[in-house]
Amino acid sequence: MSVVLDILRTYRAPRSVAARRMAGPPREDRALAILLGGCGLVFVAQLPRLAREAWADPSIPFDGRMAGALFGWLMVMPLVFYALALMLTLILRATGTTASGCKVRMALFWGLLASSPLWLLAGLMAGFAGGTMGTTLFQALAVGGFLIFAASGLVAAKRAGQEAAA
């Protein structure tokens, strides 16, 4: 299946798409590609807001703002997501869940990539409308989408761990 069609299907049935994405042997290369794709799209979503901020306050040029966002989203945030996945794996193991670390990472990373259309929409709102209530609403919607998709993936990872243990 294509990634774009899976993203669209995730909005209808997030758990089944996550389970299908986790099926088969663990593929760390695929998980990393999904994470970098999601971080790259969230970086692109920041560009309209950065352009607006550079226009409003020219003391920091757009290039500098873009370089900082690029470093943050493509260098720092992947490490943050890996650390978050490690913490989630340890928490799930402490509660008795037998989900593998690769499945937990895939659930978390797929949640980011699947919610990227919401991040792009929130970035457009931030670029066009600035810091309004509507922008805050779209940003909350993007964070909520990420949390829902990641939680659905974690449920699928938990079920896959239970089936493997049985």
N, C-alpha and C positions, 0 to 999 in steps of 0.2 A: 504494500500500500504506500501511497505517496504521503509525505509529511503534511502537506497542505490539506489533503482530504482527512487525514487523521486528526488534525487540529479542528477541522469543522465538525467531525464526528464526536470529538471530545465534549463539545458544547451540548450534545444530546445524550451521550452515554459515556461519561468519563471513566467509569470503572472498567467497562468492557474494553475500551481502547487501551487503557493502561495495562490491563491484563494481557492483551494481545501483544503489546509492545514489549512486555517482560518475558513472554514465552520463549522457550528455547534456552540454549546455553548462555551464561552471562557474557555480555559483550561490553567491555569497558570502553572500547573505542567508540561504539555507538552512543554510550552515555555521555562521553566527553563531547562528541559532536553535537548532541542535542543541547547540552549545557552551553557550549560556545555559540550555537545558533540563537538560543534564547537570550543570552547576554548581549549578543550583537544586535538583535532586534530591539532590545530595551535601550541600548546605546543610541540607535537610530531614532528611537522615540524621544530621546532627550534633545535632539538637535533643534526642533522649533522653539522650545523653551529657552535654550541657550542663545539662539539668535535674537530672541526678544530681549533677554537680559543684556546681551552685548549692545543692542541698540539703545536700551534705556540707560545703561551705565557703561560708557565706552572706556572706562579706566582699565578694564580687563577685556582684551579683544576676543572676538569669537574664536579665533584659532587657539588661544590659551584655554578658554572654557572647554572647547571641543577636545583638546589634548587631555585635560583633566578627566573629563567624562570617559574618554576612550581608555585611559589607564585604569580608571575605577571599574568600568564594566567589563573589560576584557582581560584584566590582570588580577584585580583584587577580588571582585565578586565571584569568579569561579572558585577561588580558594575559600571564600566565605561559604559558598554553597556546599563544597566538599566537607568543610568543618561541620556545617549544619546537618548534613547527611550522616556524618559519623556520630554526632550527638543523638540523632533520631534512631540510628541503629542500636546504640548502646541503651537508650531508653526502652526501645522495643524488646531487646533481649532481656533487660531487667524485669520487664513485665511478663516474660514467658513467651513472647512471640518468636517464632523461628524464621522470620523473614531474613533473607540474606542481605548483606550490605550492598551488593550490586543492584538488587531489586529496589531497595530503599533509595539509592541514588537515582535510579531510573525514574522512580515515582516523583521524586522532588524535581529533577531536571525536566521531566516531561511537563510537570505542572507549570514551570516557568515558560517553556516554549509554547505550550497550548494557550497560556494567558497573554502571549505577546500581542495579539490583535487588540486586546484591551489596553495594553501599555501604549501601543501606537496611537490609539484613539485619545488616551489621556495626554500623550505628548502633543498631539495636535491641539487639544483644548488649551493646554498650558501655553502653547505658542500663539494661538489666536486670541484667547480671552484673558490670559495672564492669571493672576492668583485669585480667581473668583470662586464662589461657592460651587459652580458647575464643574470647574477644574478639580476641586477637592473631591467632589462626588465621583468623577470619572477615575481619579487616582484611587479612591477607596474601592471602586468597582474592580479595578485592575488587581489590587492587592487581594480582594475577596475572591476573585477568580483564581488567582494563583493558589490561595489557601484551599479552596474547594477542590481544584484539580489535583493538588498534591495530596490532600487527605484521601481522595478517591483512589489515587495510585497507591497510597500506603495500605488502604483496605485490601486492594487487589494483591499487593505484595504479601500481606498477612495471610490471605487465603491461599496463595501459592506456597507459602512456607508451611502451612498446615497440611496441604495436600502432599507436599514432599515428605513431611514427617510421618504421614500415615501409611 
